[in-house]
Amino acid sequence: MNMSFYTAAVGAEQQQKRMGVLGNNIANINTVGFCAKRPVFTALMYDFMNGVDGARLQRGSGTVMSGAETNFSGQALPDTGRNQDYAIAGNGFFCLWDPATDEYSYTRDGSFMLSQFMVPYEEGEERPVDADGNEITERAVWYLSDGFGRFVLSNEGRLIEVEDENVQQPVGVFDFENTNGMQHVGENRFVPVAKNGEPMLGDGKVVWKHLQSSNVDLAYELTKLIEAQRSFSYSLKMISASDEIETTVNNLR
């Protein structure tokens, strides 16, 4: 089989994946804190095979989309006026802790809310009683969370207890020496991989009552989408041409 057929088939498949990434970016253009992804292509391994009379013939199957790098650059920070909205001006992430899984994840989406958590009264602390005269052993505490059971951490790595929701809370900003390759785990959250290193305090500034807009550049995404569609179309034409060549050769036998 002509290698052009395989090269074109791989190219069409990879351009389809590229269009999927670009389409996802466009779909999230209005998603708060969304960070656009950029498809990254690498050449597949090329090798040589033995031909007639010892000739060395090159073989290979084009390129492959090796991944999609996340663009963490900031974007506009519109004023929402909501007390539990936070944005980061500059580099860095908010840190979320999930008590159910003990997972730490990081996000640029600061649309937080208050979550109630029942904690026991400390020893020696005055405890109220209910209408029946029974002593109440727990009290309600409000913590800053993402609304999905994960709590926002301060710069000290502590949960943020909210006593007055009308004041700015000490939300922490964290960063990594290298943010390339962070694993996307959904809901605008990322977890670091080995090459990212340990988290450290970030130099970004917290902006209260603001949210970060999506950093998707619609003009750029549409341009790249058209480019990917044309590449996909050309790959299909190449497959059709290769098939016609093979058909012609087979008919000559």
PyMOL commands that set and color helices and strands:
alter all, ss='L'
color gray80, all
select helices_A, chain A and resi 3-27+52-54+194-196+218-252
alter helices_A, ss='H'
color red, helices_A
select strands_A, chain A and resi 37-43+47-50+56-59+63-70+86-89+94-98+103-107+113-120+138-145+151-152+174-175+183-186+189-191+200-201+205-208
alter strands_A, ss='S'
color yellow, strands_A
deselect
rebuild
show_as cartoon
